[in-house]
């Protein structure tokens, strides 16, 4: 059930801590498309494109994040300005549907100082198949949000959408900065400052060339299918240890990083969703933050002992999720490190929701995702 109040109407609204992390990171260093969240749907010839356009207009009217722009000042944090609903202006995106990344050239950086960082595009009339692609900046949305928008777009086209959302991102941001969420954030900050006393750890992965003086954000993507027998063993191990498959995966990666980086002080950043803590489980917006788990791994550890420690550290982090990695770094007042992302050189994302927003091809819409040409850190799993 929803627990956060509706924010009082005003000209501009504060950004949530999760948003501030993204905005400050983008301001500190040009990130290219590392913070773009592009997605799309294929549709067959004969699709009612005008009806699809109207569905997009309705989607934008329902979700304020799709008509929100940021205001910046030299001596203050950025704020959100929510624009009134208006018809969407569609770009044209041409693609070769047989190419591995047919719309990669369409995805380009946003200028956060110029308008709403959201784009929609349609393929030219007569394209077979046709496609609708859209892109939202990460300061306004997260992966769960994009899946939800994709699914609701299909429902609006089919005429089967439910009620508009009762709460919007501005309500969460107001709650997290001004309401009960702000109290939780202060308590969490005390915990994290205790975790990172002294010089913070650095995780240097082995590489085939020297680390550049500045992070380039260029990336390569490798997909790995985990055999079912391995998954079954992972689940069995989790059940025997009375923990979750995520904790077992986190433990396994910590061992691997310990060995490859030759360090006992392993930090893995994990994304944590703020929706549950706020009581807004299905809400759209940027509500995910990174928590830098300081795990500690040594050759003297037993597997069982390490699993128990990782489970405990993860549970502690969840209890103090209200403080984001950006705020932790700000409080530690560390010197600039343009060659890396401090406390998050490696991240592990456990995407425990349905890819494709629950779409099954009904109504002729087939979802697809777009890989970006940039990455935020050294290794994103």
GUBAMI-948284 format. One record per residue (C-alpha): x, y, z. Coordinates in steps of 0.5 Angstrom, whole numbers, padded with zeros to 4 digits, always signed. Each point is the difference from the previous one (the first is absolute). Example, Ala and Ser with C-alpha at 12.3 -4.5 7.8 and 13.67 -1.06 7.14 Angstrom:
BEGIN
+0025-0009+0016+0002+0007-0002
***
This chain:
BEGIN
+0000+0000+0000+0002+0007-0001+0003+0003+0006+0003+0007-0003-0004+0006+0000-0001+0004-0007+0004+0006+0000-0003+0007+0000+0000+0003-0006+0005+0005-0002+0004+0003-0006+0006-0005+0001+0002-0006+0004+0006-0003+0004+0003-0006-0004+0001-0006+0004+0007-0003+0003+0000-0005-0006-0001+0005-0005+0005+0005+0003+0005-0005+0000-0001-0001-0008+0000+0007-0001+0006+0002+0004+0004-0006-0004-0002+0003-0007+0002+0007+0002+0007-0002+0003+0002-0004-0007-0004-0001-0007-0003-0007+0000-0002+0000-0007-0006-0005+0000+0002-0004+0007-0006+0003+0003-0005-0001-0006-0006-0005+0001-0002-0002-0007-0005-0005-0002-0005-0001-0006-0006-0004-0003+0000-0003-0007-0007+0000-0003-0002-0004-0006-0003+0003-0007-0007+0003+0001+0001+0002+0007-0004+0006+0002+0005+0005+0000-0004+0006+0002-0003-0004+0006+0007-0002+0002+0001+0008+0000-0006+0001+0004+0002-0005+0005+0007+0003+0001-0003+0007+0001-0004-0003+0006+0006-0004+0003+0003+0007+0000-0006+0003+0003+0000-0005+0005+0007+0000+0002+0003+0006+0003+0007-0002-0001-0001+0000-0008-0001+0007+0000+0005+0002+0006+0006+0005-0001+0005+0002+0005+0002+0007+0002+0008+0001+0002+0003+0006+0004+0007+0001+0002-0001+0000+0007-0006-0005+0001-0002-0007-0001-0004-0001-0007-0007-0001+0001-0006-0002-0005-0005+0003-0004-0006-0003-0002-0003+0002-0007-0007-0001-0001-0002-0005-0005+0000+0001-0008+0000-0004-0006+0007-0004-0001+0005+0002-0006+0002-0006-0003+0007+0000-0003+0001-0005-0006+0005-0006+0001+0002-0004-0005+0003-0007+0001+0002-0007-0003-0004-0005+0004+0005-0006-0002+0006+0004+0003+0002-0002+0008-0002+0008+0002-0004+0003-0005-0001+0006+0004+0006+0001+0003+0002+0007-0004-0007+0003+0002+0002-0001+0007+0004+0007+0002+0002+0004+0006-0005+0004+0003+0001+0008+0002-0003+0000+0007+0000+0008+0000-0004+0000-0006-0007-0003+0000-0003-0007+0002+0005-0005+0000-0005-0005-0003+0000-0002-0008-0005-0004-0004+0001-0002-0007-0004-0004-0006+0003-0003-0006-0002+0003-0006-0007-0002-0003+0000-0007-0004+0006-0003+0004-0001-0007+0001+0000-0001+0006-0001+0006+0003+0002+0003+0006-0001+0004+0006+0006+0002+0004+0001+0004+0006+0005+0003+0005+0000+0003+0007+0006+0002+0004+0002-0004+0006-0001+0006+0004-0008-0001-0001+0000-0007-0001+0003-0007+0002-0001-0007-0003-0006-0002+0003-0003+0007-0002+0001-0001-0007-0003-0007+0000-0006+0003+0003-0001+0005-0005+0001-0005-0006-0005-0004+0003-0005+0005+0001+0001+0003-0007-0002-0007-0002-0006+0000+0004-0002+0007-0002+0000-0002-0007-0004-0006+0001-0005+0005+0005+0001-0004+0006+0004+0004+0004-0002+0001+0008+0000+0006+0004+0005+0006-0001+0006-0001+0006-0002+0003+0006+0007+0002+0002+0005+0003-0004+0008+0001+0000-0001+0007+0003-0004-0003+0006+0006-0005+0002+0005+0006-0001-0004+0004+0005-0001-0005+0005+0008-0003-0001+0002+0007+0001-0005+0004+0004-0004-0005+0004+0001-0007+0004+0005-0002-0006+0005+0005+0002+0001-0002+0007+0001-0007-0002+0006+0003-0005+0003+0003+0006+0000-0006+0004+0003-0004-0006+0005+0005-0001+0003-0001+0007+0000-0008-0001+0004+0001-0007+0005+0005+0003+0002-0006+0005+0001-0005-0006+0005+0005-0004+0004+0002+0006+0007+0002-0003+0003-0001-0007-0006-0003-0004+0002-0006-0004+0002+0000-0007-0002-0006-0005+0005-0001-0006-0002-0005-0004+0005-0003-0005+0001+0003-0007+0004-0001-0006+0001+0007+0000+0002+0006+0005-0006+0003+0003-0002+0007-0004+0001+0007+0004-0007+0001-0001-0006-0005+0000-0002-0001-0007-0007-0003+0001+0001-0004-0007-0002-0008+0001-0001-0007-0002-0006-0004+0001+0001-0008+0001-0006-0004+0001+0000-0006+0004-0005-0006+0001+0001-0003+0007-0002-0008-0001-0006-0002+0003+0004-0005+0004+0004+0005+0003-0006+0004+0002-0003-0006+0003+0006-0001+0004+0000+0008+0002-0007-0001+0003+0001-0006+0003+0006+0003+0004-0004+0006+0002-0006-0004+0003+0006-0004+0004+0003+0007+0002-0007+0003+0002+0001+0006-0005-0001+0002-0007+0003-0002-0007+0002+0008+0000+0004-0001+0006+0004-0006-0003+0001+0004-0006+0003+0005+0004+0004-0004+0003+0003-0004-0006+0001+0007-0003+0004+0003+0006+0004-0007+0000+0002+0001-0007+0002+0008+0001+0004-0002+0006+0004-0005-0005+0000+0005-0006+0002+0006+0004+0004-0003+0005-0003+0004+0006-0004-0002+0006-0004+0006+0000-0005-0001-0005-0006+0005-0001-0005-0002-0005-0006+0006-0001-0007-0003-0001-0006+0004-0002-0005+0000+0005-0008+0002-0001-0003+0006+0004-0007-0002-0002-0001-0005+0006+0003+0004+0005-0005+0006-0002-0006-0005-0001-0001+0002-0007+0002-0007-0003-0002+0001-0007+0001+0008-0001+0004+0002-0006+0006+0005+0001+0008+0000+0001-0001-0004+0007+0007-0004+0000+0006+0001+0003+0007-0004+0001+0002-0002+0007+0007-0002+0000+0001-0006+0004+0007-0001+0003+0000-0008+0001+0007-0002+0002+0003-0006-0003+0006-0004+0002+0003-0007-0002-0001-0002+0007-0008+0001-0001-0004-0007+0000-0005+0001-0005-0006-0001+0005+0003+0006+0004+0001+0004-0006-0007-0001-0002-0003+0002+0007+0005+0006+0000-0003+0002-0006-0007-0001+0002+0001+0004+0006+0003+0006-0004-0005+0000-0005-0006+0000+0005+0004+0006+0004+0000+0004-0006-0007-0001-0002-0002+0002+0007+0004+0007-0002-0002+0000-0007-0002+0007+0001+0007+0003-0001+0002+0000-0007+0007-0001-0003+0001+0007-0002-0002+0003+0007+0005-0005+0003+0006+0002-0005-0002+0008+0002+0000-0001+0007+0007-0004+0000+0003+0006-0004+0004-0004-0004+0005+0003-0005-0002+0000-0008+0001-0007-0003-0002+0001-0008+0003-0007-0002-0005-0003+0004-0007-0001+0004+0002+0000+0007-0003-0005+0004-0004-0003-0006+0006-0002-0005-0004-0007+0000-0008+0000+0000-0005-0006+0001-0007+0001-0003-0005-0006+0002-0006+0002-0005-0005-0004+0003-0006+0002-0004-0003-0002-0007+0004+0003-0006-0004+0003-0005-0005+0003+0005-0004-0006+0000-0002+0001-0007-0001-0007-0004-0001+0003-0007-0007+0001+0001-0003+0006-0004+0005-0001-0005+0006+0003+0004+0006-0003+0001+0005+0003+0005+0007+0001+0000+0006+0003+0003+0006+0004-0002+0007-0001+0002+0004+0007+0001+0007+0001-0002+0002+0003+0007+0000-0003+0007+0001+0003+0007+0005-0004+0003+0006-0005-0001-0005-0006+0000-0007-0001+0000-0003-0007+0002
***
